[in-house]
Each structure stands twice: as structure tokens, then as C-alpha cells.
Amino acid sequence: LRAAPALRPPRRPAFLRGPGCCCPGRVSDWVLPRPVPVARWIEDTRRLPAGSGAVSGGLSFSRAPFMREPLDAFGDAEVEEVVLVWGSQCGKTETLLSMMMYGSVMEPGPMMLVMSDKKLRNALVQARIRPGIQASDAWKGALARGGRAITNEKVMFRGAVLYFALAESESDLSSRPVLYGFADEVDKYPTHTEKEGSPLDQLRARQRTFGRRAKLVYSSTPTTDSGLVWQGWLGTDMRRWLVPCQECGHAEPWLWGNMAVDARREGERRDAYVERLRNDEGSVGYRCGACGHVHRGAGVKFAMNGQGRWEATHGTRRRKRGYHLPSMASSYTDWNMLAALWEEALWERDERARTDKLKHFTLHQLAVPWDPASGRVEDGEVAKRIDRDMPRGVVPEWARVLVAGVDRQASGLPWVVLALAGTRVHVVDYGWEVAWEGLEGVLERPWPVRVVGDGSPRQMRVSRMFVDSGFESQETYVWCAQQRGLAVACKGSSHRMPQGRLRGSKALITAHNVEVPLVLVDGAAYKDTLDLVMKRPPGTAGAMSFHGHTEEVFARQLMAEERR
């Protein structure tokens, strides 16, 4: 022991030593390294193998800047769930693979990817994951030593493992705890397994060991509005990708109703029209919902996406991030091709009474749920009053005030926003919310006003929202009271009201013994009014008009309210 050299304390890392000195230095001199955002680290280290997609080599987000924030959310300690509802060719799979790479190299931990069936799992492993690992030095260097590090069941890393599970297999889903859970195409999963329930719920159960450190990421092409991915997205902060107009700067999400597509020429055959849309770049553009400027050209989408940003509809749901993106935002999907596909879908529906192509377009390109009754209204009283030049969500320039109506139902909260001026009425937008927070977004949303001539861009907000309180009255009264006078509860009268179509009253919140305003409505009288305005010729005083993307399902609901 006496002959042994003097033991010295281990040398401290450079970031704990004072600048320009080999001694520990003062605590105030210590500099902690700044964490590198996930997206930046992926761009620096990830390489795409040849044949894996449209590009190969270094992964760059310059053509897909919308991929950055979801990746950074995966590295955010405050985020526990990420939901991707993206259209085709938007980079959804590459985003998931990049998250897996980060979870196996930078912050290693047990991971699980759940797939809908064995064929898709094997294809993903052999065509995307194995080549992707081999192409990226950082990812390849993290592999465990041995000849069987990558199989169709798992990938072994040093300090981490990536399991591949089948949604139909209870043994795959219940065998081990995982820090990072990934679920792809969840709407193709079985609703439940024989004993354990929903595959997605089983995956969540596997993560409880890690508490708030656990991350769940799932994605899918939506199917119906009750599907897993759509319901999951509605439970998040519901982010949409906003892009600015290159003329006025107004930012709004990519909306199919804003596509500016040349009309079919007189005498032009429909197949020739489809071919013209597909090949003539000048026949398709994107119209700003505020100023009406039409963007055309191959580079304009690149420029708009380059200035884009994600914006949350519900900023209070910070731990659950949801990202919705239609394929029209993708740099690998041109607008001409989408316009041609849309026209072909309408052609098939009109000529053959089939909606297969229309359904595929809705799910895979627009990334929204399919309603069997959806589609453009082509005939009937509502169709005559649709203003094809008026985008959805845009207020007519003549409007004086915006009001909203909500029908409280057991399954949700359908709403409509109307623009009013004297006897003129225009349906600006309508939708469906599953929670009260969604209605708050309607109230807080600035609605762009159509600019005519040399007018300046401006916006309007909903002045009053009238909420039907016939169902779950107390809950409705409480919510309306919280909206500081912007929302008013209303209830249909059980008998005709000779003194007028509506009357002010009071309702009692029993839990707090507080009275709130209540409007009693003569439903029969208002049905008479609706019947009258729908019989007035379009464009005349007192007639009702509709935005240019009004759907058949809304038209039928409206006409069902008419007095027969």
C-alpha cells in the first residue's frame, strides 16, 4: 500500500471545470451543456437509405418544416402523448422512425411499436427500419453486438430494445413494460382483444411503470369520427399547420375549400377536363381566405410552408399534442394531381353512383373522417343558395355581426356560425365538438372578412353564442355563466308564444343558487321563418346563403328543421 501511487480524484468533465483552468473552479463558473432539440439532432445524424422514399441521403426538414415541432415534442419532458393525423406523403412514417432513433440513441429505454398485422410489421422492419439503421452511423453504432440484433420481433440496442407487437396479440402487448410506446394505423386495430380490451389501452398500461416519463405516440389515417385516432386528436391541444398568404400575410390552415380550380369549359369532355387539371399548372391554385389572392406555381407551396407554424386550438392541454395535416401541404403532392383526383372522385360518384374514390380522397388526402353522406350538394334548395366563390370560414364583406348556435346533444355539440346584416343571413361555418373547450375555440377564433377591391384585411368575432339547454340543462347553464356574457342558454317553449318568437327569462343553477339569463324560443315560429327564407329567391333580401363547401349532410339536417 505504501508503494502504491497516490490516489487522485477522477478528473471532472470539462463542463464542470472553470474556463481555462484544470481545477474544478467556482460553482458559478460551471456551464451545463444546452440540450439539442430532437429535430436538429435528427437532421445532423439521420441518413435515409436509397429506395426508402422520394429522397435519400441526409434528412432535411427544409421541404417538410412541419415535421420539426412533433419531433421536438417527443423530447419535451412536459409532453406525454403525441397524436399524428396526417395525409399521404407528409412524412408520418419518417417522423415515427426518427423518434425511435432518438429513443434508442440519445435517451435509451425500452420501446414498443404496435402494428395492425404481421405482414405490415415484417414489411416495415425489412424495408424501412433495417435499411434506416444501417444507413445512419449513430443509429447503427447503438446496435447491440451480435448477428441477430435486428429481427421481425425486436431490435436490440445497447441500453435499449425496440419490440414489435401485433395489435391482435395479447401476449405481445402484456409481456413487458415500455418507456416509449408507438402505435401506427390505430384505426385498423381490433376494437378489443379477447380478454384485455383495446390494444391502445393495453399499450398505455405497459407504460405505467415509468409514470410521467413515458411517451405515447400514435398515428393513423382517420376512418370515422368515432375512430381511435380522431377521438384521440380531439382530446389533445388540436394543432393545425398555419401558412401565411404571400400577398396579405393572413395565416390560416391548409383548407381544401380554398383551392382555386378552373371551371370546366363549355363543351369540354369530363376526361379531357381531368387531364387538363392534371397537366396544366395554371389551372389550379390556392386562394387566400382573407384577401382572395390566388397562389400559383411550383415554388409557392415551398415558400408558404417555410413560413408556417403550428397553432394549438386548445392551449390548456399542454401534455397532449395533436397535429393535423392534409396532404395538400406535402412538397411531394402537387395541387394539380389532387384536383384531378378530386374531379375523378366526383365523376365516379355522379356517373356510377359509387363513392369509393371520394372516400379514399377524404381519408388519405384531406385526413378527415369519412361520412357516407358527405360530398358537395348538387341539387335541392340548399344547393341553389351556395356561394361557390365564398370559402368556408370566411365572413362576407357586408356582415354586421356574427352569431353562433349550438345544439346540446348526448353525443356532442354541433354548432353553426351565421353572418347577419338586416335581413341577410350567410352560413359562415359549422362543425361538431365533443367537449365545451371546443366551443370556446369558436368564440375566441378571429374570423377573416372577405376583402373586396382596395379594402384592408380585417377580422370579426362571434358576438353571441346561443346554446340549447334542453339536454343536461345545469351543465349548460354553468358553462354559459363562465363565458362572461358571450354565451346565452336558450330553451324551446312547449307552446306557441303570442307575444313574440322569443322571450327573456331566468334559469337557476341549483348547485350555487345563482340565476343566469335564459332565452325561451318559439320553435314552431322559427321553423316558419326558416321555411320562408328558404323559399325566397337566392340573392334577394331576406334569403339565406351558404359557404362554397357546404356538405350534403348539413343540408339535410337543415332541411329537416323546416316546417312541413
CORURPE-V823188 format. One line per field, one symbol per residue. phi: phi as a letter, one per 20 degrees, with the letter a starting at -180 (. if undefined). Layout:
phi=???
This chain:
phi=.ffffffdffffggfddffmbeegmegfefcefffeggffffffdeceffneafccnfecefecfffffgffffeefeddbcddddffmenffffffffffffddecfafcbdddfbfffffffffecffffffedfffffefffpedfdcfdacedfnbbdeddefedfffedebfceddccdlffefffaefcdnfgfffffffefgelfffccccbaffdcfdffffffffedfleceeceffddnfdbffcffefddgffffnfffffffffffdeffecbceffednfdecofefffffffdfbecefcfeefecdccdbfffeffdceffffffffffffffffedlddgfffffffeeelcfedgefpffdbnffgfdfefedffndeffefdbdccccdfcfercfcbddecameeccefababddbfgffffffefeefdfedmefefbcccfebcddfdfdlgffffffffeelnfdcfcbfffbfdfeqfbbfbccdeffdlcecfbdedegfffffffffffefggnefnedccffcfefffffffffefed
